[in-house]
Amino acid sequence: MIPSTARTARHSRTAHHSRTARSAAASLAATGILTGAALLTVAAPGAAAATGPTAGPAALAAARHAATEPTTLDTLARFFAREGAVTRSAAAPRIEGAAVPVNTLDPDFVAGKPGAPVARLDYLATTAVSSDGQKASLWTLPKKGKDGGWQVVNIASGDDETRYAAEGTRRLPGGTVFREPQTDAWFVQKGTKVLPLDRDAVRAVGARGTTLAAYRARVRAAYGDKLPGSGYARSGKAGGYAPPAAAPAPEPRTVTASTASGTALTATSAAAGAGALVVLALSGLTVLRNRRRRETP
């Protein structure tokens, strides 16, 4: 069930320019998707490792169940109808496939902490499809408490999460699929190998991929001085690292973000609920995460 408390969204023009929340929130509020405007707060960076979501079979099943609840499907119908492509009554949203774990570049890996994995789990995602073929990603997090319940906290256009999870499994079975937030690039890692899953990732590591050690050196050089607690983070800057060559203007990916006291939002999962990994203090993608129409390499 999507909490009925305040929801907010932002429109982001590019991956490295400033954003404004009010106009997008007002626009989505007019469609009935938003009920207010409030920003999510990110917890302490160290919290996720101890209290973040897990991706075992029970959690994946619970996340998918949350996506199929009647209130969620009703909100999906409004989401798909927001631009008039289909009416709310005709949207007939359905949940397609299983929930998948969504991982994001781990700040501890960037910092060079011994034994740190390349990425940490942010949230679980499930794909919804409307009668006219639109797709949306439902982001789920655990409810407060230990009952094992999960709730949908965001709805985002497109199916990046499940699509790249499938592509990563195809390219490197058993690997960890993850996203680098500033470049919005998707990768898969297993052992000492890191492979690109989209064009942004190809630009970063080449079509044949790179070694884990080389990837660590790259992200440390790019983000090492922008981690939580750094002078960069304390200065309040949000743009962070951007590649030297300007990327093509991305198409907006609409996201509704909800907050509730019953939602277990930890460091990276709180950022995921807001549509961005702000614990790295470098993401230019805030509450509305843009995604380009792109193909796998």
C-alpha positions as CSV (number, residue, x, y, z in Angstrom):
1,M,0.0,0.0,0.0
2,I,1.3,3.5,-0.9
3,P,1.2,5.7,2.2
4,S,-1.4,8.4,2.0
5,T,0.9,11.0,3.5
6,A,2.8,13.7,1.6
7,R,4.3,13.0,-1.8
8,T,6.7,15.1,-3.8
9,A,8.4,15.1,-7.2
10,R,11.0,17.2,-9.0
11,H,11.8,17.7,-12.6
12,S,15.5,17.4,-13.5
13,R,16.7,18.9,-16.8
14,T,20.1,17.3,-16.9
15,A,22.2,15.1,-14.7
16,H,24.3,17.9,-13.4
17,H,22.1,21.1,-13.2
18,S,20.1,22.4,-10.3
19,R,16.5,21.4,-9.8
20,T,13.3,23.0,-8.6
21,A,10.6,21.1,-6.7
22,R,7.6,23.4,-6.6
23,S,6.6,23.5,-10.3
24,A,6.8,19.7,-10.8
25,A,5.0,19.0,-7.5
26,A,2.2,21.4,-8.5
27,S,2.0,19.8,-11.9
28,L,1.7,16.3,-10.5
29,A,-0.7,17.4,-7.8
30,A,-3.0,18.6,-10.5
31,T,-3.3,15.1,-11.8
32,G,-4.2,13.7,-8.4
33,I,-1.0,11.7,-8.0
34,L,0.4,14.1,-5.4
35,T,-1.4,15.2,-2.2
36,G,1.2,17.6,-1.0
37,A,4.8,18.7,-1.1
38,A,7.5,17.5,1.3
39,L,11.0,16.3,0.9
40,L,12.5,13.1,2.3
41,T,15.3,13.3,4.8
42,V,18.3,11.0,4.5
43,A,19.5,9.2,7.6
44,A,23.1,8.9,8.7
45,P,25.4,7.3,6.1
46,G,26.4,4.4,8.3
47,A,22.8,3.2,8.9
48,A,22.2,1.2,5.8
49,A,24.6,-1.6,6.3
50,A,23.0,-2.5,9.6
51,T,19.3,-1.7,9.0
52,G,18.8,-1.6,5.2
53,P,16.4,-3.8,3.3
54,T,17.3,-7.3,2.4
55,A,16.6,-9.2,-0.9
56,G,15.9,-12.8,0.2
57,P,13.1,-14.8,-1.4
58,A,10.6,-13.8,1.3
59,A,11.4,-10.1,0.9
60,L,11.1,-10.4,-2.9
61,A,7.7,-12.1,-2.6
62,A,6.5,-9.5,0.0
63,A,7.6,-6.6,-2.3
64,R,5.7,-8.0,-5.2
65,H,2.6,-8.6,-3.0
66,A,2.7,-4.9,-2.0
67,A,2.8,-4.0,-5.7
68,T,-0.4,-5.9,-6.3
69,E,-2.5,-4.4,-3.6
70,P,-5.8,-2.7,-4.8
71,T,-4.7,0.7,-3.5
72,T,-1.4,0.4,-5.4
73,L,-3.2,-0.6,-8.6
74,D,-5.5,2.4,-8.2
75,T,-2.6,4.8,-7.8
76,L,-1.0,3.2,-10.9
77,A,-4.1,3.8,-12.9
78,R,-3.9,7.5,-12.0
79,F,-0.2,7.5,-12.8
80,F,-0.6,6.0,-16.2
81,A,-3.5,8.4,-17.0
82,R,-1.6,11.5,-15.8
83,E,-0.7,12.8,-19.4
84,G,-4.0,11.7,-21.0
85,A,-2.5,8.8,-23.0
86,V,-5.1,6.5,-21.4
87,T,-8.0,7.1,-19.1
88,R,-7.8,6.1,-15.5
89,S,-10.7,3.6,-15.9
90,A,-9.1,2.0,-19.0
91,A,-5.5,1.9,-17.7
92,A,-6.0,-1.6,-16.2
93,P,-2.5,-1.8,-14.7
94,R,-1.0,-5.2,-14.1
95,I,2.2,-6.3,-12.3
96,E,4.7,-8.1,-14.6
97,G,7.4,-10.5,-13.4
98,A,9.1,-10.8,-10.1
99,A,10.5,-8.1,-7.8
100,V,14.3,-7.4,-8.2
101,P,16.9,-6.0,-5.9
102,V,18.2,-2.5,-6.9
103,N,21.8,-1.8,-5.9
104,T,23.7,1.5,-6.0
105,L,27.4,2.3,-5.8
106,D,28.5,1.9,-2.2
107,P,30.3,4.9,-0.6
108,D,32.5,2.6,1.4
109,F,33.7,1.0,-1.9
110,V,34.4,4.5,-3.2
111,A,36.3,5.4,0.0
112,G,38.5,2.2,-0.4
113,K,37.2,0.5,2.8
114,P,38.7,-3.0,2.9
115,G,36.1,-5.7,2.1
116,A,33.4,-3.2,1.0
117,P,31.2,-4.5,-1.9
118,V,30.9,-2.5,-5.0
119,A,27.3,-1.7,-4.3
120,R,24.7,-1.8,-1.6
121,L,21.0,-2.6,-1.7
122,D,18.7,0.4,-1.9
123,Y,15.2,-1.0,-2.5
124,L,13.3,-3.7,-4.4
125,A,11.5,-2.9,-7.7
126,T,8.6,-4.4,-9.6
127,T,7.4,-3.5,-13.1
128,A,3.8,-2.5,-13.8
129,V,2.3,-2.3,-17.3
130,S,-0.8,-0.4,-18.5
131,S,-3.3,-1.5,-21.1
132,D,-1.6,0.8,-23.7
133,G,1.9,-0.5,-23.0
134,Q,3.2,2.1,-20.6
135,K,5.6,0.8,-18.0
136,A,6.4,1.9,-14.5
137,S,8.7,0.8,-11.7
138,L,7.3,0.3,-8.2
139,W,10.0,0.9,-5.5
140,T,9.3,-0.9,-2.2
141,L,10.9,-0.7,1.2
142,P,10.2,-2.6,4.5
143,K,7.5,-1.3,6.8
144,K,8.6,-0.2,10.3
145,G,8.7,-3.2,12.6
146,K,9.5,-6.9,12.2
147,D,6.4,-8.2,10.6
148,G,8.0,-8.7,7.2
149,G,5.6,-6.3,5.5
150,W,6.7,-4.1,2.6
151,Q,5.2,-1.0,1.1
152,V,5.5,0.9,-2.2
153,V,7.2,4.3,-1.7
154,N,7.7,5.4,-5.3
155,I,6.3,5.0,-8.8
156,A,8.7,5.8,-11.6
157,S,8.1,5.7,-15.3
158,G,9.9,3.0,-17.3
159,D,11.4,-0.4,-16.4
160,D,15.1,0.3,-16.0
161,E,15.4,-1.7,-12.8
162,T,14.0,-5.0,-14.0
163,R,15.4,-4.6,-17.5
164,Y,19.0,-4.1,-16.4
165,A,18.6,-6.8,-13.8
166,A,17.7,-9.2,-16.6
167,E,20.5,-8.0,-18.9
168,G,23.0,-8.3,-16.1
169,T,22.0,-11.9,-15.5
170,R,22.4,-12.6,-19.2
171,R,25.8,-10.9,-19.4
172,L,27.3,-12.2,-16.2
173,P,25.2,-14.8,-14.4
174,G,25.3,-14.5,-10.6
175,G,26.8,-11.0,-10.7
176,T,25.7,-7.9,-8.9
177,V,23.8,-5.4,-11.1
178,F,24.2,-1.8,-9.8
179,R,23.8,1.8,-10.8
180,E,26.3,4.6,-10.6
181,P,24.1,7.6,-9.7
182,Q,25.8,10.6,-11.1
183,T,26.2,9.2,-14.6
184,D,23.0,7.1,-14.3
185,A,25.1,4.2,-15.7
186,W,24.3,0.6,-15.1
187,F,26.9,-2.1,-14.6
188,V,27.2,-5.8,-13.5
189,Q,30.1,-7.0,-11.4
190,K,31.3,-10.5,-10.5
191,G,34.6,-11.3,-9.0
192,T,37.2,-9.1,-10.6
193,K,35.1,-8.2,-13.7
194,V,32.8,-5.1,-14.2
195,L,30.8,-5.0,-17.4
196,P,28.7,-2.2,-18.9
197,L,24.9,-2.6,-19.3
198,D,24.1,0.7,-21.1
199,R,25.7,3.3,-23.2
200,D,26.6,5.5,-20.2
201,A,28.5,2.6,-18.7
202,V,30.2,2.0,-22.0
203,R,31.4,5.6,-22.0
204,A,32.7,5.0,-18.5
205,V,34.5,1.7,-18.8
206,G,34.5,0.7,-22.5
207,A,32.5,-1.9,-24.3
208,R,34.5,-4.8,-23.0
209,G,34.3,-3.6,-19.4
210,T,37.1,-3.3,-16.9
211,T,38.6,-4.9,-13.8
212,L,37.1,-4.3,-10.3
213,A,40.4,-2.6,-9.2
214,A,40.4,-0.3,-12.2
215,Y,36.7,0.6,-11.6
216,R,37.5,1.4,-7.9
217,A,40.3,3.7,-9.0
218,R,38.0,5.4,-11.4
219,V,35.1,6.1,-8.9
220,R,37.6,7.0,-6.2
221,A,39.1,9.6,-8.5
222,A,35.7,10.9,-9.5
223,Y,33.9,10.8,-6.2
224,G,36.4,10.3,-3.4
225,D,36.4,14.0,-2.3
226,K,32.6,14.2,-2.4
227,L,31.7,11.5,0.1
228,P,29.6,12.2,3.3
229,G,31.5,14.3,5.7
230,S,33.7,15.8,3.1
231,G,34.1,19.6,2.7
232,Y,32.2,19.2,-0.6
233,A,29.3,17.6,1.2
234,R,29.3,20.1,4.0
235,S,29.2,23.0,1.5
236,G,25.8,21.9,0.5
237,K,26.6,21.3,-3.2
238,A,24.4,18.8,-4.9
239,G,25.8,18.7,-8.5
240,G,28.8,16.6,-7.9
241,Y,31.0,15.0,-10.5
242,A,29.9,15.1,-14.1
243,P,31.8,13.6,-17.1
244,P,33.8,16.1,-19.1
245,A,31.6,15.7,-22.2
246,A,28.1,16.9,-21.8
247,A,25.6,14.0,-22.2
248,P,22.5,14.4,-24.4
249,A,19.6,16.0,-22.6
250,P,17.7,13.1,-20.9
251,E,14.0,12.6,-21.1
252,P,12.2,13.1,-17.8
253,R,11.4,10.0,-15.8
254,T,8.4,10.9,-13.5
255,V,8.7,9.7,-9.9
256,T,6.3,10.2,-7.1
257,A,8.0,10.0,-3.7
258,S,6.1,9.4,-0.4
259,T,7.2,9.7,3.1
260,A,5.7,8.1,6.2
261,S,6.8,7.5,9.7
262,G,6.1,3.8,9.1
263,T,8.6,3.5,6.3
264,A,12.0,2.1,7.2
265,L,14.2,4.6,5.3
266,T,17.9,4.2,5.9
267,A,20.8,6.0,4.4
268,T,20.8,4.7,0.8
269,S,17.2,3.4,0.9
270,A,16.0,6.8,2.0
271,A,17.8,8.3,-0.9
272,A,16.2,5.7,-3.2
273,G,12.8,6.7,-1.8
274,A,13.6,10.2,-2.9
275,G,14.8,8.9,-6.3
276,A,18.5,9.5,-5.8
277,L,21.6,8.4,-4.0
278,V,22.4,11.6,-2.1
279,V,24.6,9.8,0.5
280,L,27.4,10.2,-2.0
281,A,26.7,13.9,-1.9
282,L,27.2,14.0,-5.7
283,S,24.0,12.9,-7.3
284,G,22.4,15.4,-9.7
285,L,19.3,13.3,-9.7
286,T,17.0,14.2,-6.8
287,V,13.4,13.4,-6.3
288,L,12.7,13.0,-10.0
289,R,15.2,10.7,-11.6
290,N,15.6,11.2,-15.3
291,R,16.3,8.4,-17.7
292,R,17.4,8.5,-21.3
293,R,15.9,6.3,-23.9
294,R,18.9,4.1,-24.5
295,E,19.9,0.7,-25.7
296,T,22.1,-1.9,-24.1
297,P,25.6,-2.1,-25.7
